[in-house]
Amino acid sequence: MDLKSNHAAPVLTDPAPIHKSRLGIHSSLFPYPSPGAVFSSGLYLTIPRKKSIPGKLDDVRAGGWLDAMLSSSPPRKKTKELNFEVASDDADVAFGSWMLKYPSALSSFEEIMNHAKGKTIALFLDYDGTLSPIVVDPDRAFMSNNMRSAVRNVAKHLPTAIISGRSRDKVFEFVGLTELYYAGSHGMDIMGPVRNSESVGDHPNCIRSTDKQGKVVNLFQPASEFLPMIDEVFRSLVENTKEIEGSKVESNKFCVSVHYRNVDEKSWTMIAQRVHDILKDYPRLRLTHGRKVLEVRPVINWDKGKAVEFLLESLGLSNSNDVVPIYVGDDRTDEDAFKVLREGNRGYGILVSSVPKESNAFYSLRDPSEVMEFLESLVKWKRSDEVECKKEE
Ligand SMILES: O=P(O)(O)OC[C@H]1O[C@H](O[C@H]2O[C@H](CO)[C@@H](O)[C@H](O)[C@H]2O)[C@H](O)[C@@H](O)[C@@H]1O
């Protein structure tokens, strides 16, 4: 397997089992790699450990960080995503053949709905790059009012949740809708419904709480013990990157994002090295790569895929052949959710991308405007499905 291609680049970690009990976290939340294992978003591979020499630039190069950074959010004209380079003139041809593998969810809408006829669709949406366009300032990634209406309408008809890398509060601030469920910090902070006959409430790290409207909810925060560590790392990252022009460190409660979108490419090695040097003192934290962002998160066996499973269970929609989960997302962390759906042979992942990317999704949409069209089509379909069902009664 080519460790440098596709999803996230590998990161060396040093799991120390002793901390498991000390942190008071349920053992099922810890991932499986043994010392010397390399893992990235969904990848667990054992390779011999390399001795790292603190402060050496080789660290970030050898670890594949720079390759991953260079390939994040690839330019429109040239792509290396499928391990080959194409000239700009051929880009459309390459995209066309990629679409054969990941057909448009809009042109395949009827086909998708044929599978969903008479079933419940559960909808899961990523935020950045899916509901809002990617913009230079992460604090200004607003969704349009039209998109907000589309999400509100779809949530009135279908159980809907947003699963974001952002903090749950921040994504709620951007979306501002009470008709749906929210999971922040890549699924490590879920506010879900309470059901009478439920099993998720018994889940370790799940507590009863109330939402902003005073409704009783289940709050699931499997990484809560990591909060002091994450805060400490956040402060170190801010301090150690502050003189790198354009860099921005964002706290996402249980994760930290180090943005380099606005950093001159010449300084990418420096920013990667600073993050690397801090993380080597925190073996219980790991790094994943997003769109021009380095994401620091706890080493627990929890991701967007697990969040989908948790929410399905909370909604009483797991273990049912009558449920079709659909997950729409654009980023590497969304692959965990696509994988859960693909491997469980249920529902569909839809990748939002305007360039060819290897993915575990089944279908594709080019950008947030196509996502909005897809959501509107779902509402129309649901309305006519309801009318037909009434006629049959
Ligand atoms: O899971 P998501 O909802 O997609 O969140 C992933 C990260 O999204 C944000 O960063 C990305 O969008 C920014 C605004 O368009 C853009 O400036 C940045 O370059 C992108 O990486 C967010 O700021 C991160 O904290 C999230 O982890």
The ligand as a Tripos MOL2 file, in Angstrom:
@<TRIPOS>MOLECULE
LIG
   27    28     1     0     0
SMALL
NO_CHARGES

@<TRIPOS>ATOM
      1 O1        -15.8700   18.3260    8.9990 O.co2     1 LIG1
      2 P1        -16.0250   19.6960    8.4000 P.3       1 LIG1
      3 O2        -17.3110   20.3650    8.7900 O.co2     1 LIG1
      4 O3        -15.8390   19.6870    6.9130 O.co2     1 LIG1
      5 O4        -14.8510   20.5620    9.0380 O.3       1 LIG1
      6 C1        -13.4920   20.3370    8.6240 C.3       1 LIG1
      7 C2        -12.6770   21.5840    8.8690 C.3       1 LIG1
      8 O5        -13.3890   22.6390    8.2260 O.3       1 LIG1
      9 C3        -12.9260   23.9840    8.4010 C.3       1 LIG1
     10 O6        -11.7490   24.1650    7.6190 O.3       1 LIG1
     11 C4        -11.9630   24.0940    6.2260 C.3       1 LIG1
     12 O7        -12.8950   25.1160    5.8160 O.3       1 LIG1
     13 C5        -12.4110   26.4800    6.0130 C.3       1 LIG1
     14 C6        -13.5310   27.4210    5.6370 C.3       1 LIG1
     15 O8        -13.9690   27.2180    4.3210 O.3       1 LIG1
     16 C7        -11.1430   26.6840    5.1710 C.3       1 LIG1
     17 O9        -10.6460   28.0000    5.3570 O.3       1 LIG1
     18 C8        -10.0850   25.6530    5.6130 C.3       1 LIG1
     19 O10        -8.9300   25.7780    4.7920 O.3       1 LIG1
     20 C9        -10.6530   24.2330    5.4730 C.3       1 LIG1
     21 O11        -9.7300   23.2760    5.9990 O.3       1 LIG1
     22 C10       -12.6780   24.2840    9.8530 C.3       1 LIG1
     23 O12       -12.1150   25.5670    9.9820 O.3       1 LIG1
     24 C11       -11.8240   23.2190   10.5150 C.3       1 LIG1
     25 O13       -11.6700   23.4930   11.8850 O.3       1 LIG1
     26 C12       -12.5420   21.8820   10.3430 C.3       1 LIG1
     27 O14       -11.8050   20.8570   10.9820 O.3       1 LIG1
@<TRIPOS>BOND
     1     1     2 2
     2     2     3 1
     3     2     4 1
     4     2     5 1
     5     5     6 1
     6     6     7 1
     7     7     8 1
     8     7    26 1
     9     8     9 1
    10     9    10 1
    11     9    22 1
    12    10    11 1
    13    11    12 1
    14    11    20 1
    15    12    13 1
    16    13    14 1
    17    13    16 1
    18    14    15 1
    19    16    17 1
    20    16    18 1
    21    18    19 1
    22    18    20 1
    23    20    21 1
    24    22    23 1
    25    22    24 1
    26    24    25 1
    27    24    26 1
    28    26    27 1
@<TRIPOS>SUBSTRUCTURE
     1 LIG1         1 GROUP 0 **** ****
